[in-house]
Amino acid sequence: MMSAGMKSIGSNNIAIITSIGPVSTILQAHFILGEPILGLQLAGTALVIIGVLLIGWRSAN
């Protein structure tokens, strides 16, 4: 039972939100800790972004 004012946002939206975590971690490590960003990390980031776009596109249809 949901309390007044709470709204279900759906599993697709949760998947989109949680998939941003790895991208955020890489960027924070680079800018805050000075860690280098490697090519493999960029490839993984691209895959995450593509997945987020596909989830958003699929839920819109």
Distance bins in CASP14 RR format, pairs under 12 A and 6 or more apart:
PFRMAT RR
TARGET T0000
AUTHOR 0000-0000-0000
RMODE 2
METHOD distances of the structure
MODEL  1
1 8 0 0 0 0 0 1 0 0 0 0 0
2 8 1 0 0 1 0 0 0 0 0 0 0
2 9 0 0 0 0 0 1 0 0 0 0 0
7 13 0 0 0 0 0 1 0 0 0 0 0
8 14 0 0 0 0 1 0 0 0 0 0 0
9 15 0 0 0 0 0 1 0 0 0 0 0
9 16 0 0 0 0 1 0 0 0 0 0 0
9 17 0 0 0 0 1 0 0 0 0 0 0
9 18 0 0 0 0 0 1 0 0 0 0 0
9 59 0 0 0 0 0 1 0 0 0 0 0
10 16 0 0 0 0 1 0 0 0 0 0 0
10 17 0 0 0 0 0 1 0 0 0 0 0
10 55 0 0 0 0 0 1 0 0 0 0 0
10 56 0 0 0 0 0 1 0 0 0 0 0
10 59 0 0 0 0 1 0 0 0 0 0 0
11 17 0 0 0 0 0 1 0 0 0 0 0
11 18 0 0 0 0 0 1 0 0 0 0 0
11 55 0 0 0 0 1 0 0 0 0 0 0
11 58 0 0 0 0 0 1 0 0 0 0 0
11 59 0 0 0 0 1 0 0 0 0 0 0
12 18 0 0 0 0 0 1 0 0 0 0 0
12 19 0 0 0 0 0 1 0 0 0 0 0
12 51 0 0 0 0 0 1 0 0 0 0 0
12 52 0 0 0 0 0 1 0 0 0 0 0
12 54 0 0 0 0 0 1 0 0 0 0 0
12 55 1 0 1 0 0 0 0 0 0 0 0
12 56 1 0 0 1 0 0 0 0 0 0 0
12 57 0 0 0 0 0 1 0 0 0 0 0
12 58 1 0 0 1 0 0 0 0 0 0 0
12 59 1 0 1 0 0 0 0 0 0 0 0
12 60 0 0 0 0 1 0 0 0 0 0 0
12 61 0 0 0 0 0 1 0 0 0 0 0
13 19 0 0 0 0 0 1 0 0 0 0 0
13 20 0 0 0 0 0 1 0 0 0 0 0
13 52 0 0 0 0 0 1 0 0 0 0 0
13 55 0 0 0 0 1 0 0 0 0 0 0
13 56 0 0 0 0 1 0 0 0 0 0 0
13 59 1 0 0 1 0 0 0 0 0 0 0
13 60 0 0 0 0 0 1 0 0 0 0 0
14 20 0 0 0 0 0 1 0 0 0 0 0
14 52 0 0 0 0 0 1 0 0 0 0 0
14 55 0 0 0 0 0 1 0 0 0 0 0
14 59 0 0 0 0 0 1 0 0 0 0 0
15 21 0 0 0 0 0 1 0 0 0 0 0
15 48 0 0 0 0 0 1 0 0 0 0 0
15 51 0 0 0 0 1 0 0 0 0 0 0
15 52 0 0 0 0 1 0 0 0 0 0 0
15 54 0 0 0 0 0 1 0 0 0 0 0
15 55 1 0 1 0 0 0 0 0 0 0 0
15 56 0 0 0 0 1 0 0 0 0 0 0
15 58 0 0 0 0 0 1 0 0 0 0 0
15 59 0 0 0 0 1 0 0 0 0 0 0
16 23 0 0 0 0 0 1 0 0 0 0 0
16 48 0 0 0 0 0 1 0 0 0 0 0
16 49 0 0 0 0 0 1 0 0 0 0 0
16 51 0 0 0 0 1 0 0 0 0 0 0
16 52 1 0 1 0 0 0 0 0 0 0 0
16 53 0 0 0 0 1 0 0 0 0 0 0
16 54 0 0 0 0 0 1 0 0 0 0 0
16 55 1 0 1 0 0 0 0 0 0 0 0
16 56 1 0 0 1 0 0 0 0 0 0 0
16 57 0 0 0 0 0 1 0 0 0 0 0
16 58 0 0 0 0 0 1 0 0 0 0 0
16 59 0 0 0 0 1 0 0 0 0 0 0
16 60 0 0 0 0 0 1 0 0 0 0 0
17 23 0 0 0 0 0 1 0 0 0 0 0
17 24 0 0 0 0 0 1 0 0 0 0 0
17 52 0 0 0 0 1 0 0 0 0 0 0
17 55 0 0 0 0 0 1 0 0 0 0 0
17 56 0 0 0 0 0 1 0 0 0 0 0
18 24 0 0 0 0 0 1 0 0 0 0 0
18 48 0 0 0 0 0 1 0 0 0 0 0
18 51 0 0 0 0 0 1 0 0 0 0 0
18 52 0 0 0 0 1 0 0 0 0 0 0
18 55 0 0 0 0 0 1 0 0 0 0 0
19 25 0 0 0 0 0 1 0 0 0 0 0
19 44 0 0 0 0 0 1 0 0 0 0 0
19 45 0 0 0 0 0 1 0 0 0 0 0
19 47 0 0 0 0 1 0 0 0 0 0 0
19 48 1 0 1 0 0 0 0 0 0 0 0
19 49 0 0 0 0 1 0 0 0 0 0 0
19 50 0 0 0 0 0 1 0 0 0 0 0
19 51 1 0 0 1 0 0 0 0 0 0 0
19 52 1 0 1 0 0 0 0 0 0 0 0
19 53 0 0 0 0 0 1 0 0 0 0 0
19 54 0 0 0 0 0 1 0 0 0 0 0
19 55 1 0 0 1 0 0 0 0 0 0 0
19 56 0 0 0 0 0 1 0 0 0 0 0
20 26 0 0 0 0 0 1 0 0 0 0 0
20 27 0 0 0 0 0 1 0 0 0 0 0
20 28 0 0 0 0 0 1 0 0 0 0 0
20 45 0 0 0 0 0 1 0 0 0 0 0
20 48 1 0 0 1 0 0 0 0 0 0 0
20 49 0 0 0 0 1 0 0 0 0 0 0
20 51 0 0 0 0 0 1 0 0 0 0 0
20 52 1 0 0 1 0 0 0 0 0 0 0
20 55 0 0 0 0 0 1 0 0 0 0 0
21 27 0 0 0 0 1 0 0 0 0 0 0
21 28 0 0 0 0 1 0 0 0 0 0 0
21 29 0 0 0 0 0 1 0 0 0 0 0
21 45 0 0 0 0 0 1 0 0 0 0 0
21 48 0 0 0 0 1 0 0 0 0 0 0
21 49 0 0 0 0 0 1 0 0 0 0 0
21 52 0 0 0 0 0 1 0 0 0 0 0
22 28 0 0 0 0 0 1 0 0 0 0 0
22 29 0 0 0 0 0 1 0 0 0 0 0
22 41 0 0 0 0 1 0 0 0 0 0 0
22 42 0 0 0 0 0 1 0 0 0 0 0
22 44 1 0 0 1 0 0 0 0 0 0 0
22 45 1 0 0 1 0 0 0 0 0 0 0
22 46 0 0 0 0 0 1 0 0 0 0 0
22 47 0 0 0 0 1 0 0 0 0 0 0
22 48 1 0 1 0 0 0 0 0 0 0 0
22 49 0 0 0 0 0 1 0 0 0 0 0
22 51 0 0 0 0 0 1 0 0 0 0 0
22 52 0 0 0 0 0 1 0 0 0 0 0
23 29 0 0 0 0 0 1 0 0 0 0 0
23 30 0 0 0 0 0 1 0 0 0 0 0
23 37 0 0 0 0 0 1 0 0 0 0 0
23 41 0 0 0 0 1 0 0 0 0 0 0
23 42 0 0 0 0 0 1 0 0 0 0 0
23 44 0 0 0 0 1 0 0 0 0 0 0
23 45 1 0 1 0 0 0 0 0 0 0 0
23 46 0 0 0 0 1 0 0 0 0 0 0
23 47 0 0 0 0 0 1 0 0 0 0 0
23 48 1 0 1 0 0 0 0 0 0 0 0
23 49 1 0 0 1 0 0 0 0 0 0 0
23 50 0 0 0 0 0 1 0 0 0 0 0
23 51 0 0 0 0 0 1 0 0 0 0 0
23 52 0 0 0 0 1 0 0 0 0 0 0
24 30 0 0 0 0 0 1 0 0 0 0 0
24 31 0 0 0 0 0 1 0 0 0 0 0
24 32 0 0 0 0 0 1 0 0 0 0 0
24 45 0 0 0 0 0 1 0 0 0 0 0
24 48 0 0 0 0 0 1 0 0 0 0 0
24 49 0 0 0 0 0 1 0 0 0 0 0
25 31 0 0 0 0 0 1 0 0 0 0 0
25 32 0 0 0 0 0 1 0 0 0 0 0
25 33 0 0 0 0 0 1 0 0 0 0 0
25 35 0 0 0 0 0 1 0 0 0 0 0
25 37 0 0 0 0 0 1 0 0 0 0 0
25 41 0 0 0 0 1 0 0 0 0 0 0
25 44 0 0 0 0 0 1 0 0 0 0 0
25 45 0 0 0 0 0 1 0 0 0 0 0
25 48 0 0 0 0 0 1 0 0 0 0 0
26 32 0 0 0 0 0 1 0 0 0 0 0
26 33 0 0 0 0 0 1 0 0 0 0 0
26 34 0 0 0 0 0 1 0 0 0 0 0
26 35 0 0 0 0 1 0 0 0 0 0 0
26 36 0 0 0 0 0 1 0 0 0 0 0
26 37 1 0 0 1 0 0 0 0 0 0 0
26 38 0 0 0 0 1 0 0 0 0 0 0
26 39 0 0 0 0 0 1 0 0 0 0 0
26 40 0 0 0 0 0 1 0 0 0 0 0
26 41 1 0 1 0 0 0 0 0 0 0 0
26 42 0 0 0 0 1 0 0 0 0 0 0
26 43 0 0 0 0 0 1 0 0 0 0 0
26 44 0 0 0 0 1 0 0 0 0 0 0
26 45 1 0 0 1 0 0 0 0 0 0 0
26 46 0 0 0 0 0 1 0 0 0 0 0
26 48 0 0 0 0 1 0 0 0 0 0 0
26 49 0 0 0 0 0 1 0 0 0 0 0
27 33 0 0 0 0 0 1 0 0 0 0 0
27 34 0 0 0 0 0 1 0 0 0 0 0
27 35 0 0 0 0 0 1 0 0 0 0 0
27 37 0 0 0 0 1 0 0 0 0 0 0
27 41 0 0 0 0 0 1 0 0 0 0 0
27 42 0 0 0 0 0 1 0 0 0 0 0
27 45 0 0 0 0 1 0 0 0 0 0 0
27 48 0 0 0 0 0 1 0 0 0 0 0
28 34 0 0 0 0 1 0 0 0 0 0 0
28 35 0 0 0 0 1 0 0 0 0 0 0
28 37 0 0 0 0 0 1 0 0 0 0 0
29 35 1 0 1 0 0 0 0 0 0 0 0
29 36 0 0 0 0 1 0 0 0 0 0 0
29 37 0 0 0 0 1 0 0 0 0 0 0
29 38 0 0 0 0 0 1 0 0 0 0 0
29 41 0 0 0 0 1 0 0 0 0 0 0
30 36 1 0 0 1 0 0 0 0 0 0 0
30 37 1 0 1 0 0 0 0 0 0 0 0
30 38 0 0 0 0 0 1 0 0 0 0 0
30 41 0 0 0 0 1 0 0 0 0 0 0
30 42 0 0 0 0 0 1 0 0 0 0 0
30 45 0 0 0 0 0 1 0 0 0 0 0
31 37 0 0 0 0 1 0 0 0 0 0 0
35 41 0 0 0 0 1 0 0 0 0 0 0
36 42 0 0 0 0 0 1 0 0 0 0 0
37 43 0 0 0 0 0 1 0 0 0 0 0
37 44 0 0 0 0 0 1 0 0 0 0 0
37 45 0 0 0 0 1 0 0 0 0 0 0
38 44 0 0 0 0 0 1 0 0 0 0 0
38 45 0 0 0 0 0 1 0 0 0 0 0
39 45 0 0 0 0 1 0 0 0 0 0 0
39 46 0 0 0 0 1 0 0 0 0 0 0
40 46 0 0 0 0 0 1 0 0 0 0 0
40 47 0 0 0 0 0 1 0 0 0 0 0
41 47 0 0 0 0 0 1 0 0 0 0 0
41 48 0 0 0 0 0 1 0 0 0 0 0
42 48 0 0 0 0 0 1 0 0 0 0 0
42 49 0 0 0 0 0 1 0 0 0 0 0
43 49 0 0 0 0 0 1 0 0 0 0 0
43 50 0 0 0 0 0 1 0 0 0 0 0
44 50 0 0 0 0 1 0 0 0 0 0 0
44 51 0 0 0 0 0 1 0 0 0 0 0
45 51 0 0 0 0 0 1 0 0 0 0 0
45 52 0 0 0 0 0 1 0 0 0 0 0
46 52 0 0 0 0 0 1 0 0 0 0 0
46 53 0 0 0 0 0 1 0 0 0 0 0
47 53 0 0 0 0 0 1 0 0 0 0 0
47 54 0 0 0 0 0 1 0 0 0 0 0
48 54 0 0 0 0 0 1 0 0 0 0 0
48 55 0 0 0 0 0 1 0 0 0 0 0
49 55 0 0 0 0 0 1 0 0 0 0 0
49 56 0 0 0 0 0 1 0 0 0 0 0
50 56 0 0 0 0 0 1 0 0 0 0 0
50 57 0 0 0 0 0 1 0 0 0 0 0
51 57 0 0 0 0 1 0 0 0 0 0 0
51 58 0 0 0 0 1 0 0 0 0 0 0
51 59 0 0 0 0 0 1 0 0 0 0 0
52 58 0 0 0 0 0 1 0 0 0 0 0
52 59 0 0 0 0 0 1 0 0 0 0 0
53 59 0 0 0 0 0 1 0 0 0 0 0
53 60 0 0 0 0 0 1 0 0 0 0 0
54 60 0 0 0 0 0 1 0 0 0 0 0
54 61 0 0 0 0 0 1 0 0 0 0 0
55 61 0 0 0 0 0 1 0 0 0 0 0
END
